[in-house]
Amino acid sequence: EKDLHNRENEWPTPSVRHHTIIICLGPPRPTYRVKTYARTSSTMSLSLVLRQRSAAVSSRGLHLFRPGSVNHLRPAAVASAAQQPHGNQHPAAAATAAVHQRTFLTMACVREQQRCVSIDNINPAIKTMEYAVRGPLVIRAGVIEKELEQGVNKPFKEVIRANIGDCHAMGQPPITFIRQVLGLVSYPPLFNDPTIPADAKQRARDILDGCKGGSVGSYSDSAGIEVIRRHAAEYIQRRDGGIPADWQNIILSAGASGGIKVLMSLLRCPIDGKKPGVMIPIPQYPLYSATIAEFDMEQIGYYLDEANKWGLDIAELERSLAEARKVSAPRILVVINPGNPTGQVLSRPNIEDIIKFAHRERLVLFADEVYQDNVYEAGSKFHSFKKVMMEMGEPYSKMELCSFMSCSKGYMGECGIRGGYSEIVNLCPDVRTMLLKCISAQLCPTTAGQAVLDCVVHPPQKGEPSYEKFEQEKMAVLESLRERAELVARTFNSIEGFSCNPVQGAMYAFPQIRLPPKALEAAKKDGKPADTFYAFQLLEETGICIVPGSGFGQRPGTYHFRTTILPQPEKLKEMLGLFKSFHEKFLQKYK
């Protein structure tokens, strides 16, 4: 409105007497203010433009959306907004709005109207994809952190980011051996440092010998540095009790995510006119739903069994697949083990049943095994899908399998350095050639990430100088995580209205929360899912940032949230105490 007042004479337009300006004010709750300008010789601001569908229009409507957006308003919507009780409204405005549909542009878009790209002509799949782990709650948490830095008074002194599995951000110390090797390959003069053990120096030399020019600043092969791929194959063979692994089937990537995305894109092909479908667990890690949306594939959710420690029920897989085949061509079965966000560890008999199902239904198995070092519950054990598949013999040992590992989780927690691998098993040689061609367009994964991954798959061996310290640091991290896993589940189960399965593995708890009817009504009135409503109040009152279960998927009518177990022990106890206190107040408020 101020802009109209200040600049209304800068841009003469044809004689139009009345301009109705409908301004959307938000977020979080859009409200509307209507102002009608009447002029004998009407003008329009340079920064506000209206496209007309009819030249014979005596009133114009302008709706301001987010910067850069282009929107078509329904006539009824324009008329409704024009009838809001704010400001002075010319009688012709609503009548004209009810008859004419127009296209409206924002000021930001008008100033940039020479651009070739707008919100309306980008990939529509990008607009539909979401990634809950870094969604609105996390954005708000960042704003709150800035406010605290500026001295804004809050009922807490810090934001506790329990929303994401970022180990080092939550205080986990790095493993000395890993950082020594990373330092050596990044800055070779450190080879002269007598305090760095000889085995760390030898690992670094092996890596640099595999780099062109002896520098990690050079490109590697698209699939990664050969010596590291060989070490990864040896690691898998040791892990699986001697079952052979071919280094040429190892593809290094920027974290496991890079490998998952490139292999999923390989299967992005319609079958009999239907979209390719990807079966994912519900709850699921949002990388999968986001990538499926980005690739315009069909998401096929199968529910994990919460009553059975988030187990995977074959009957549920069959139900989900039968429904999906009506509208899509299912091609991939994703299994996350240990589970994210649910923390379960699959038993061997369960894995055998899953393999039989995938073989029967001709599905490619994607085994997300990035938490294979994170197993805590007594009696639980990690079994790789490859090992089980091979030990089952033919025909299962001939199945196509893609498995994934990362240096971001486990005891390492090197999330930001982005190292990971995929092992592709029984892939057609021609398809493998196409995969290598596909990754060649990405040049290569980060060499720093490859170096860290090498430390994971080729750690210090017994008798080497770094072995004892490495093992001590590794076991200290895993033992502390085990204690925190027990503490989190025990505490949540002690809170009224909560139920939490044991955190058997991974780094998260996914408790169910029963919310009172008044809270559900308040959430509906606020326009949010009930678990999101709860999570926002938790953040504003305690500074604890979690992810609502609706961001991962959950059975209708149930409400959950994911929290990491990563805060260091004292901080975790503080967080759980704040959580319990908040929840008691929440129940009192909405009982």
Secondary structure, DSSP 8 states (H G I E B T S, - for coil): -HHHHHHTTSSB-S---EEEEEEEE-SSS-EEEEEEEE-SS-B--TT--EE-S-S--SEEEEEE-STT-EEE--HHHHHHHHTSSSS---HHHHHHHHH---EEE-HHHHHTTT-S--TTSS-HHHHH---GGGSHHHHHHHHHHHHHHTT---SSSS-EE-SS--TGGGT----HHHHHHHHHHH-GGGGG-TTS-HHHHHHHHHHHHTSGGG-TTS---TT--HHHHHHHHHHHHHHTTT----GGGEEEESHHHHHHHHHHHHT---BTTBEEEEEEEES--HHHHHHHHHTT-EEEEEE-BGGGTTB--HHHHHHHHHHHTTTEEEEEEEEESS-TTT-----HHHHHHHHHHHHHTT-EEEEE-TTTT-B-STT-----HHHHHHHT-TTGGGS-EEEEEESSSTTT--GGG--EEEEEES--HHHHHHHHHHHHTT----HHHHHHHHHHHS---TTSTTHHHHHHHHHHHHHHHHHHHHHHHHHHHTSTTEE-----BTTEE--EE---HHHHHHHHHHTS-HHHHHHHHHHHHH-EE-EEGGGT---TT--BEEEES-S-HHHHHHHHHHHHHHHHHHHHHH-
